[in-house]
């Protein structure tokens, strides 16, 4: 199955969560924070919002930082993805 986002939506795959702290302490799964960095898997065509065209600024393969509790999580073929609107993406990691 393949996900194809509509409008100004973006499909993201979370990057791996940090399993150790900077000082080397191993974190239990329950103590790990939800990752805020993700890779762009698919991008919608854009949309009209309030009569203005929204152009997509991200592209497939970009690493991005997103709002902490944004989007809708889905599981496709055993892989977890999150679908967000482009305005939930805070920055592109370069």
NUZADO-715184 format. One record per residue (C-alpha): residue number from 0; x, y, z; residue in one letter. Coordinates in Angstrom, 1 decimal, always signed. Layout:
residues N
<r><k>NUM</k><u>X</u><v>Y</v><w>Z</w><r>a</r></r>
...
END
This chain:
residues 94
<r><k>0</k><u>+0.0</u><v>+0.0</v><w>+0.0</w><r>x</r></r>
<r><k>1</k><u>+1.2</u><v>+3.5</v><w>-0.7</w><r>x</r></r>
<r><k>2</k><u>+0.2</u><v>+6.8</v><w>+1.0</w><r>x</r></r>
<r><k>3</k><u>-0.5</u><v>+9.8</v><w>-1.2</w><r>x</r></r>
<r><k>4</k><u>-1.3</u><v>+12.9</v><w>+0.8</w><r>x</r></r>
<r><k>5</k><u>-3.9</u><v>+15.4</v><w>-0.3</w><r>x</r></r>
<r><k>6</k><u>-3.8</u><v>+19.2</v><w>-0.2</w><r>x</r></r>
<r><k>7</k><u>-1.1</u><v>+20.7</v><w>+1.9</w><r>x</r></r>
<r><k>8</k><u>-0.4</u><v>+17.5</v><w>+3.9</w><r>x</r></r>
<r><k>9</k><u>+2.9</u><v>+15.7</v><w>+4.3</w><r>x</r></r>
<r><k>10</k><u>+3.6</u><v>+12.1</v><w>+5.2</w><r>x</r></r>
<r><k>11</k><u>+6.5</u><v>+11.7</v><w>+7.6</w><r>x</r></r>
<r><k>12</k><u>+8.5</u><v>+8.8</v><w>+9.1</w><r>x</r></r>
<r><k>13</k><u>+9.9</u><v>+9.5</v><w>+12.5</w><r>x</r></r>
<r><k>14</k><u>+13.7</u><v>+9.2</v><w>+13.0</w><r>x</r></r>
<r><k>15</k><u>+14.9</u><v>+6.8</v><w>+15.7</w><r>x</r></r>
<r><k>16</k><u>+14.4</u><v>+8.1</v><w>+19.2</w><r>x</r></r>
<r><k>17</k><u>+17.5</u><v>+8.7</v><w>+21.4</w><r>x</r></r>
<r><k>18</k><u>+18.1</u><v>+5.6</v><w>+23.5</w><r>x</r></r>
<r><k>19</k><u>+20.9</u><v>+7.2</v><w>+25.6</w><r>x</r></r>
<r><k>20</k><u>+21.4</u><v>+10.6</v><w>+27.1</w><r>x</r></r>
<r><k>21</k><u>+24.5</u><v>+12.7</v><w>+26.2</w><r>x</r></r>
<r><k>22</k><u>+26.1</u><v>+11.5</v><w>+29.4</w><r>x</r></r>
<r><k>23</k><u>+25.6</u><v>+7.8</v><w>+28.5</w><r>x</r></r>
<r><k>24</k><u>+22.6</u><v>+6.9</v><w>+30.6</w><r>x</r></r>
<r><k>25</k><u>+20.4</u><v>+4.3</v><w>+28.8</w><r>x</r></r>
<r><k>26</k><u>+16.7</u><v>+5.4</v><w>+28.8</w><r>x</r></r>
<r><k>27</k><u>+13.9</u><v>+2.9</v><w>+29.2</w><r>x</r></r>
<r><k>28</k><u>+11.3</u><v>+2.9</v><w>+26.4</w><r>x</r></r>
<r><k>29</k><u>+8.7</u><v>+4.6</v><w>+28.7</w><r>x</r></r>
<r><k>30</k><u>+11.2</u><v>+7.4</v><w>+29.5</w><r>x</r></r>
<r><k>31</k><u>+12.1</u><v>+8.3</v><w>+25.9</w><r>x</r></r>
<r><k>32</k><u>+10.5</u><v>+11.4</v><w>+24.4</w><r>x</r></r>
<r><k>33</k><u>+8.5</u><v>+11.2</v><w>+21.2</w><r>x</r></r>
<r><k>34</k><u>+11.0</u><v>+12.2</v><w>+18.5</w><r>x</r></r>
<r><k>35</k><u>+10.4</u><v>+15.6</v><w>+16.8</w><r>x</r></r>
<r><k>36</k><u>+12.6</u><v>+14.9</v><w>+13.8</w><r>x</r></r>
<r><k>37</k><u>+11.2</u><v>+13.0</v><w>+10.8</w><r>x</r></r>
<r><k>38</k><u>+12.0</u><v>+12.3</v><w>+7.2</w><r>x</r></r>
<r><k>39</k><u>+9.5</u><v>+13.4</v><w>+4.5</w><r>x</r></r>
<r><k>40</k><u>+8.1</u><v>+10.4</v><w>+2.7</w><r>x</r></r>
<r><k>41</k><u>+5.4</u><v>+12.0</v><w>+0.5</w><r>x</r></r>
<r><k>42</k><u>+4.2</u><v>+15.5</v><w>-0.2</w><r>x</r></r>
<r><k>43</k><u>+0.7</u><v>+16.7</v><w>-1.3</w><r>x</r></r>
<r><k>44</k><u>+0.2</u><v>+19.0</v><w>-4.3</w><r>x</r></r>
<r><k>45</k><u>-0.6</u><v>+22.1</v><w>-2.2</w><r>x</r></r>
<r><k>46</k><u>-3.9</u><v>+23.8</v><w>-1.5</w><r>x</r></r>
<r><k>47</k><u>-5.9</u><v>+27.0</v><w>-1.5</w><r>x</r></r>
<r><k>48</k><u>-6.3</u><v>+28.5</v><w>+2.0</w><r>x</r></r>
<r><k>49</k><u>-8.4</u><v>+31.6</v><w>+2.4</w><r>x</r></r>
<r><k>50</k><u>-8.2</u><v>+32.1</v><w>-1.4</w><r>x</r></r>
<r><k>51</k><u>-4.4</u><v>+32.0</v><w>-1.4</w><r>x</r></r>
<r><k>52</k><u>-2.3</u><v>+29.2</v><w>-3.0</w><r>x</r></r>
<r><k>53</k><u>-0.2</u><v>+27.3</v><w>-0.5</w><r>x</r></r>
<r><k>54</k><u>+3.0</u><v>+26.1</v><w>-2.1</w><r>x</r></r>
<r><k>55</k><u>+4.8</u><v>+23.1</v><w>-0.7</w><r>x</r></r>
<r><k>56</k><u>+8.2</u><v>+24.1</v><w>+0.7</w><r>x</r></r>
<r><k>57</k><u>+9.3</u><v>+20.6</v><w>+1.7</w><r>x</r></r>
<r><k>58</k><u>+10.3</u><v>+17.7</v><w>-0.7</w><r>x</r></r>
<r><k>59</k><u>+10.7</u><v>+14.0</v><w>-0.4</w><r>x</r></r>
<r><k>60</k><u>+13.9</u><v>+13.1</v><w>+1.5</w><r>x</r></r>
<r><k>61</k><u>+14.0</u><v>+16.3</v><w>+3.6</w><r>x</r></r>
<r><k>62</k><u>+14.6</u><v>+15.9</v><w>+7.4</w><r>x</r></r>
<r><k>63</k><u>+12.3</u><v>+18.2</v><w>+9.3</w><r>x</r></r>
<r><k>64</k><u>+11.4</u><v>+19.2</v><w>+12.8</w><r>x</r></r>
<r><k>65</k><u>+7.7</u><v>+19.2</v><w>+13.7</w><r>x</r></r>
<r><k>66</k><u>+5.4</u><v>+20.4</v><w>+16.4</w><r>x</r></r>
<r><k>67</k><u>+5.4</u><v>+18.0</v><w>+19.4</w><r>x</r></r>
<r><k>68</k><u>+1.9</u><v>+16.6</v><w>+19.3</w><r>x</r></r>
<r><k>69</k><u>+0.9</u><v>+17.3</v><w>+15.8</w><r>x</r></r>
<r><k>70</k><u>-0.5</u><v>+15.1</v><w>+13.0</w><r>x</r></r>
<r><k>71</k><u>-2.3</u><v>+11.8</v><w>+12.8</w><r>x</r></r>
<r><k>72</k><u>-0.3</u><v>+8.6</v><w>+13.3</w><r>x</r></r>
<r><k>73</k><u>-1.0</u><v>+5.7</v><w>+10.9</w><r>x</r></r>
<r><k>74</k><u>+0.5</u><v>+2.2</v><w>+10.4</w><r>x</r></r>
<r><k>75</k><u>+1.0</u><v>+1.0</v><w>+6.8</w><r>x</r></r>
<r><k>76</k><u>+2.6</u><v>-2.4</v><w>+6.1</w><r>x</r></r>
<r><k>77</k><u>+4.0</u><v>-2.5</v><w>+9.6</w><r>x</r></r>
<r><k>78</k><u>+5.7</u><v>+0.9</v><w>+9.4</w><r>x</r></r>
<r><k>79</k><u>+4.6</u><v>+3.9</v><w>+11.5</w><r>x</r></r>
<r><k>80</k><u>+4.0</u><v>+7.2</v><w>+9.7</w><r>x</r></r>
<r><k>81</k><u>+2.5</u><v>+10.5</v><w>+10.7</w><r>x</r></r>
<r><k>82</k><u>+0.4</u><v>+12.7</v><w>+8.4</w><r>x</r></r>
<r><k>83</k><u>+0.7</u><v>+16.5</v><w>+9.2</w><r>x</r></r>
<r><k>84</k><u>-0.2</u><v>+19.8</v><w>+7.5</w><r>x</r></r>
<r><k>85</k><u>+2.7</u><v>+21.7</v><w>+6.2</w><r>x</r></r>
<r><k>86</k><u>+2.2</u><v>+24.4</v><w>+8.8</w><r>x</r></r>
<r><k>87</k><u>+2.9</u><v>+21.9</v><w>+11.6</w><r>x</r></r>
<r><k>88</k><u>+6.5</u><v>+21.6</v><w>+10.3</w><r>x</r></r>
<r><k>89</k><u>+8.7</u><v>+24.0</v><w>+12.1</w><r>x</r></r>
<r><k>90</k><u>+12.0</u><v>+23.7</v><w>+10.2</w><r>x</r></r>
<r><k>91</k><u>+14.0</u><v>+21.8</v><w>+7.6</w><r>x</r></r>
<r><k>92</k><u>+17.2</u><v>+20.3</v><w>+9.0</w><r>x</r></r>
<r><k>93</k><u>+20.1</u><v>+21.1</v><w>+6.6</w><r>x</r></r>
END
